[in-house]
């Protein structure tokens, strides 16, 4: 199993960290092709370590499949700030770094307008549910994530990219206020509903972008050949 990409996400990447904030990581790894094709294969698709610092990684095939569904967490992994995870043994193998950069370059081909709107709004509504339930006594976190996700969807549909460092955007101060508990329930619902409407307005305002999967498939095939064993 070799890691080709690892990034920082969460409050550290969003520009919302406090001295007490931990670090959350997301990554992409490759399982040798011989293992995938072996009889009785039970290859790992996800690696998850939860502790003070959460660290979740996906096998490249599973990662790209989720990316074609425009999963917000997966799409953020393409754009989030990277971290150096290459040990001394891997340092002499530039292939790993090159594949990580090539994976990032697939972002414009992966996403499509319809799935972005549906997946991001769906994710946002899930955050709203947790916010209203005050799940794990973390309502502030879910309020901020609700707004951030909808804004990112609008950005992506209108510009083709979205801002991971949300503090630098026009809604940065509002997201920060939500995370710090400076809100009313009605305000959170009203502001987020406004951005949800803007997401669908953006979706319907111009021809819908389609995914272009040929470059994605070509990349995956190249990975499988390169990482045969």
Secondary structure, 3 states (H helix, E strand, C coil): CEEEEEEEEHHHHHCCCCCCCCCEEEEEEECCHHHHHCCCCCCCCEEEECCCCCEEEEEHHHHHHHHHCCCHHHHHHHHCCECCCCCHHHHCCHHHHHHHHHHHHCHHHHCCHHHHHHHHHHHHHHHHHHHHHCHHHCHHHHHHHHHHHHHHHHHHHHHCCCCCCHHHCCCHHHHHHHHCCCCCHHHHHHHHHHHHHHHHHHHHCCCCCCCCHHHHHHHHHHHHHHCCC
